[in-house]
Amino acid sequence: MTTQFSATGVELDLHRYPQTQISNLQAWDAADEHLLKWLDEHTDTQPLTGPLCLINDSFGALTCVIRAKWPTVPLWLETDARTSLLGCQQNLQRNQLSTDGIQWYNSREILPGTPQQVLMKLPKNLAYFAHQLSRLSAVLPQGSQLLIGAKAKSINQSLLSLIAKHLGAASASLAWKKTRIITVIADGKSRPEPAPLHWNVPELNLTLSNLSNVFAANKLDIGARIMLDNLPVDEFQQVIDLGCGNGILGLRAAQLYPKASIHFVDDSEMAIASARFNWQTNGFEPERGHFHWDDCLTNLDAGVQADLVLCNPPFHQGEAITDHIAWQMFNDARKRLKPGGLLHIVGNRHLGYHIKLKRLFGNCKTVASNGKFVILQSVK
């Protein structure tokens, strides 16, 4: 894995978060380089004084280069991903860069004012992208500029129309290293944020709500559905819904295990907010529900020792297809389970999770399967 990053005359050692992950993926991409190249070329005519707003900086490549080259410029950093926030902090520390003048925001918090410049990485989820653009429309005056770095293949007329609808007119640069920069000129019209989606699961007597960056926006995904049909039967006391999304597995666990405390954990702050809202809306006892915006179970309270971990692991991180997140989830689950505790997961059959689970737990059994998904269970 390459960790030496060089851009605009700055050389840094950058790692994805967590640094111990089993992955060959690097902590930046060509869109980061393109945005930094643009910024470097334009600061002669418009010196940076800040504040500078950086949105969706995956692991801090933009933040660290800007902090190294322009150390006094105030920075506002917005992300929905806990791993992005922790990765940025890790890389600032690794490169001995100060965090003074840096303010951190999740994607539901209001930015404190009007930034001098906004740089954004295009997210994969376009509903989330529309949410972010609408938020910016409330703080960017007419004529303000937003720069969006993206893969060239991701940019089309439909995307430019989406941007115009939620913020202002947009145009794309020439390609460089298979990326383009979209320049958006704010029209000064404030838009309301998109409303959360609300929908019912009548067979479970549950009502669900999803914020924009939560997986499976308005229906149960196939993996969750087969998982719900095959949850274990026992008197569990501590249950963790790991990678909870809108919380559907944890909500069902609360119905099935009425004495259990349920811990909802996700890398997405919007997912945690959705799960908390869904817990409250469906009338579960406040003291039984616990909500953690975390990188897997890295920072979970030491006193939380589960006898059941439920997990529907993702196999991508942003644009990257990878199984390192699932591997970290399985390792973290094993550390948090009591002796005799169960890890109960669902996954695509072709991913071969049973191999990892046998290696880690020494056992794995197939609970249920269909043509696409398999339910696996390992005992600590």
Secondary structure, DSSP 8 states (H G I E B T S, - for coil): ---EEEETTEEEE---SSTT-S----S--HHHHHHHHHHHHHTTTS---S-EEEE--SSSHHHHHHHHHSTTS-EEEE-SBHHHHHHHHHHHHHTT---TTEEEE-TTS--SS--SEEEEE--S-HHHHHHHHHHHHTT--TT-EEEEEEEGGG--HHHHHHHHHHTEEEEE---BTTEEEEEEEE-S--------EEEEEGGGTEEEEE-TTSSSSSS--HHHHHHHTT---S--SEEEEET-TTSHHHHHHHHH-TT-EEEEEESBHHHHHHHHHHHHHTT--GGGEEEEE-STTTTS-TT--EEEEEE---SEETTEE-SHHHHHHHHHHHHHEEEEEEEEEEEEGGG-HHHHHHHHHS--EEEEE-SSEEEEEEE-
